[in-house]
Amino acid sequence: MNDNDKHGLHKLSTATLVIAALGVVFGDIGTSPIYTLKECFSPHSPHHIVATHANILGVVSLVLWALILLVCVKYLVFVLRADNKGEGGVLSLMALASHGMTETSKRRAVVVLLGLFGAALLFGDGIITPAISVLSAVEGLKDGGLLGATPADAIEAAAWEHHMQWLIMGITIVILIVLFSVQFLGTAKVGRFFGPITGLWFVSLGVLGLFQLLNGPEIFAAINPWYGWHFLMTSGHAGFVILGSVFLAVTGGEALYADMGHFGAGPIRRGWFSLVFPALGLNYLGQGALLLHRPELANAPFFQMAPGWATLPLVLLATAATVIASQALITGTYSLTLSAVQLGYLPRLSIRHTSEHARGQIYIPMVNWLLMLACLALVFAFRTSSNLAAAYGVAVTMTMLITTVLFYFTARHLWKWSVLKTLPLCVLFGLVELAFLSANLVKFFDGGWFPLAVGAVIFTLMTTWAMGRRLVRASMERSAISQEMLIESLSRSKIVTVPGSAIFMTSTSGRSPVALLHSLKHYQAIHQRVIFMTLVTEDEPWVLPSRRVQVEQLGEGFWRVTGRYGFMQKPNVPRLLRQCSNYGLDVEPEKATFFLGREIIIPSKAPGMARWREHLFSFASKLAQQPATYFQIPVGRVIELGQQVEI
């Protein structure tokens, strides 16, 4: 990562950024046409309605206006304004919403818990998206008739369907394994040609839709929102439930905000309004036009839009587009994990930066392989995209609703918007999202429980880790003394001084690190130069090099160094020490000795956390990467001193 590049964006033209954004930002929402209307009308879908003239106009109208209200208006016009030093996403918005609130404020506690739960739900989305996207594209081989026609005999047809299902699952599993196996190369290498391919995908969406519109221009009536409203008012419970399938059209909307830091709000808006939204709109209208004249094609309206000779190229292009959408979600999950680690809500994990020049180019092995195993398990468990669609949407809807609430706090308390300006806007978005959430919860027992279960597990882990670290710090501070008192005490003693520099890492600035106290106890000696180093993670994604380091001389031979990083930056202690030379402190990291304290967590009956949380925290602490590796401290220059800590 290049710290001299404030935003990690090179001097690229807007057109280049727009093309690059196509392959990352819009991949998820861009593949929704493959399965959205299919889930609304296909008899194989567990929640579907008959493809009548009125139903088709109503559903297509709902899809178009969901895109307009939630994506065009909410995210593109308003939420993208919540720019946290160039970064977006639910954790960045959480930091903005809690700005100025005291640590003990109940309002801040609510904001933080909402932000953490929204982030936890996105992990569930990161598991489902690759599975449903790739599976739905590969199913195009069967839906487009490329694998042959279904036998007329019922028994043979059942056997053929079973065989096709396993063939499609096998192809999907191979694609997913390959996708996750090449992640170590880095997003820059894996996705070098993603933008142009996704651009071709959106052009194809628009052309297919336009071709069908020539034969059924009456579908343009669906642009009138009255048809969507009339459908909801007259179709009863079935119309309400179908909102869960309609929501599939906007499931990638959150990515537009989450990936803002990679490309900036301007290129994302330009890409959406100039290409993505028109292509999506034309394609949904085109599918509606096809169904108006041939409702029997409701099993796969997307692939049936193409002429016979174009079916195979379309399936291949759709597969490439879904792999790209999966890549975007995987990259987003890495970024989310890095933010959570830096903010202190997850243990330190092995995080590899795969590019020295572009931010966000990271690879997290543990997250990668867990995601892969979870995706493969989903394919085996649900088997078809229609079954998976039942699990899709609940987590994303909740995250969107949480984004609306956090946006309200940001607009009111950070931007000082009036209640009359903020409340009606957020109520409008909230009511729409509540309607979608209610409809998605109907699918809870059909699979909707899965992303909620994943979110609950991740949320429990994050809150347990944050609470556990707070208890550990409190326990250690009770037995610690201030650095000034220690220096004064040492000045009066006749302790042995040895040559060299000793750097003691401490999580609390101003307090004497336990590692130093243990060192004095065992060695009865101290180095000529002692440096107390504290690394602080700010509530902003990026801290400029000019604010990176603060150096104070506490006394003869004693220094205090404070390093500041954003929650999207990984600390680099040697680089930080070299910056200290600008402040009169010259240290060669390769010749210094680093003292690190290692806490051995002992669950106890003392007040703090529930016993099961204490055991979870103890287990998670064993999974954490070694501090020396995480902080990139030179190998062979580290001495670790352990201490048992009861919580």
Secondary structure, DSSP 8 states (H G I E B T S, - for coil): --TTSSSS--S--HHHHHHHHHTTTSHHHHTGGGTHHHHHH-TTSSS-----HHHHHHHHHHHHHHIIIIIIIIIIIIGGG--BTTB-SHHHHHHHHTTT--TT-HHHHHHHHHHHHHHHHHHHHHHHHHHHHHHHHHTHHHHTTTT----SSHHHHHHHHHHHHHHHHHHHHHHHHHHHHTGGG-HHHHTTTHHHHHHHHHHHHHHHHHHHHTT-GGGGGGGSHHHHHHHHHHSHHHHHHTHHHHGGGGTTHHHHHHTHHHH-HHHHHHHIIIIIHHHHHHHHHHHHHHHHH-GGGTTSHHHHTS-GGGHHHHHHHHHHHHHHHHHHHHHHHHHHHHHHHHTTSS-----EE--SSSTT-EE-HHHHHHHHHHHHHHHHHH-SHHHHHTTSSHHHHHHHHHHHHHHHHIIIIIS---HHHHHHHHHHHHHHHHHHHHHHHTTGGGTTHHHHHHHHHHHHHHHHHHHHHHHHHHHHHHT--BHHHHHHHHHHS--EEEEEEEEEE-SSTTB--HHHHHHHHHH-EEEEEEEEEEEEE-SSS---GGGSEEEEEEETTEEEEEEEE-TT----HHHHHHHGGGGT----TTTSEEEEEEEEEE--SSSSS-HHHHHHHHHHHHHS--HHHHTT--TT-EEEEEEEEE-
